Amino acid sequence: MQEFLQRYRDGIIGGGIGLILAILLLMIGFLKTLLVIVCTFVGAFIGIYLNRTGFFERFKNPRR
């Protein structure tokens, strides 16, 4: 089973994303789905940026 998951990991991830997109398109429509996707990418970009700049490290090790 582990070998199967390793071999077809990208296809499984792509299929899962496609399923989620199809459900969103059917349930809330095209424009709302597009808004969800854009907000997700913007949030991910902001999170990656803050992680690279060390923003969260300030809260882990506060200066006294």
C-alpha positions as CSV (number, residue, x, y, z in Angstrom):
1,M,0.0,0.0,0.0
2,Q,2.8,2.4,0.9
3,E,4.5,1.7,-2.5
4,F,1.2,2.4,-4.3
5,L,0.8,5.7,-2.5
6,Q,4.4,6.8,-3.3
7,R,4.0,5.8,-6.9
8,Y,0.7,7.6,-7.6
9,R,1.0,10.4,-5.0
10,D,0.7,13.2,-7.6
11,G,-2.2,11.7,-9.3
12,I,-4.0,11.2,-6.0
13,I,-3.4,14.8,-4.9
14,G,-4.5,16.1,-8.3
15,G,-7.7,13.9,-8.2
16,G,-8.5,15.2,-4.7
17,I,-8.0,18.8,-5.8
18,G,-10.2,18.2,-8.9
19,L,-12.9,16.6,-6.7
20,I,-12.9,19.6,-4.3
21,L,-13.1,22.0,-7.2
22,A,-16.0,20.2,-8.8
23,I,-17.9,20.2,-5.6
24,L,-17.3,23.9,-5.1
25,L,-18.3,24.7,-8.6
26,L,-21.5,22.8,-8.3
27,M,-22.4,24.1,-4.8
28,I,-21.5,27.8,-4.9
29,G,-20.9,28.6,-8.5
30,F,-17.9,29.7,-10.7
31,L,-17.2,33.3,-9.4
32,K,-17.5,32.3,-5.7
33,T,-15.2,29.3,-6.3
34,L,-12.7,31.6,-8.1
35,L,-12.8,34.0,-5.1
36,V,-12.1,31.0,-2.7
37,I,-9.1,30.0,-4.9
38,V,-7.7,33.5,-5.1
39,C,-8.1,34.1,-1.3
40,T,-6.4,30.7,-0.6
41,F,-3.4,31.6,-2.8
42,V,-3.1,35.1,-1.3
43,G,-3.3,33.6,2.2
44,A,-0.6,31.0,1.4
45,F,1.6,33.6,-0.1
46,I,1.3,35.8,3.0
47,G,2.0,32.9,5.2
48,I,5.1,31.8,3.3
49,Y,6.4,35.5,3.2
50,L,5.9,35.9,7.0
51,N,7.6,32.6,7.7
52,R,10.6,33.5,5.6
53,T,11.0,36.9,7.2
54,G,10.9,35.4,10.7
55,F,7.8,37.2,11.8
56,F,6.5,34.3,13.8
57,E,9.8,33.8,15.6
58,R,9.3,37.1,17.4
59,F,6.3,35.6,19.2
60,K,8.2,32.4,20.1
61,N,11.2,34.2,21.6
62,P,9.9,37.5,22.9
63,R,12.5,40.1,23.9
64,R,12.4,41.1,27.6
